[in-house]
Amino acid sequence: MEAENHQETARLRVLVMGRVQGVSFRYYARRQAEGLGLVGWARNLRDGATVEVMAEGPRPALAQFLQLLQTGSRRALVTQVEVEWSTAEGSFQSFQIR
């Protein structure tokens, strides 16, 4: 019976493209993730126009996080988002900036 109350956890990998480097987007992602109780990381990719985000937690919180990433921070301009869902691995303790 207890399992009915347990929300399914998942892993979400997002590539956020546009003006997302040099505008504190990774820190925005961390603030949003922590507020939603998610763990994972965010890092800039070498192309200068993409931030990769990996997060784990309850699926409803991840869906809300994805919406926030698609909107972006005040100074960011998100032009494209690639999303990949998978099974949570439980390998993160907090949300890190890489």
N, C-alpha and C positions, 0 to 999 in steps of 0.2 A: 504493500500500500504506500509506503514511504516514497517509492520510486516515482509515483505519479506526481509528487510535488517537486521532484528534482528536474530542473530545466536541462535540456540537452546542451552540452558544451560542444563547441566547434572551433575550427581554426579558419581565419580569414586572412588571405594575402591580397594586398591591393597595391597596384602600381598607379600612382597619381601623377599625371603629366600636366604641364603648363608652366606658369610662373609659380613654382613651388619650392625653389631653392633660393636662399638669401632673403626669405620673407618669414622666417621662424615657423615654417609649416610643420617641421618635426616636433617642435615644442608645443604647437597647437594640438597635434595628434596625441602627444603624451598627456596633455591636460584633459582632453576629451576622453581618452582611454581610461585614465585614472578615475575620472568622475563616473564612469560607467562600470568600474570594477574589473576592467580588462587588463591582461598582461601581454607582453610581447615587446616589439621594438619598431623603430623607424630609422631609416637611413637614406642619405642622398645617393643616387646612382651617378656614375661618372659622366653621363651624357649632359649633365648640367640642367636638365629639365624634368627629372623624374625623382619622386620620393617613393621608396618601397616601404610598405607597412605590413607587419605581421602581427596578428593579435589573436588571442584565445580567450574564450569565456562563454557565457550563456548566449545562445543564438539570437534572442531578441535584443540583447545589448550590442552584439556585433552588428546587427542590421541597423540599429540606431547610429552606431559609430560610422558605418559605411556612408550613411546619409550626411553626417557631419564632414567626412572626408571629401565627399563629392561637392559640398558647398564651399569648403575651404575656409581658411582664416581671412581676416579682414584685408590683408595685403596680398593674398594669393589670388591667382586666377587659374582655376582648374579647367583644363580644356578636354581632358580625356581620362577615363578611369578603367583599368582592367581588374577584374575581380575573380578570385579563385577560392572556393570553399573546400575544406577538407576536414578530416577528423582531428580533434584536439589531441596533442601529444603530451601535454602537461609539462613541457620543458622550460617554462618561464615562471619566474617568481614575482617579477615586477614589470613595468614598462620602461624600456631603455631607449636612449638616443644613441645611435651607433655612428 
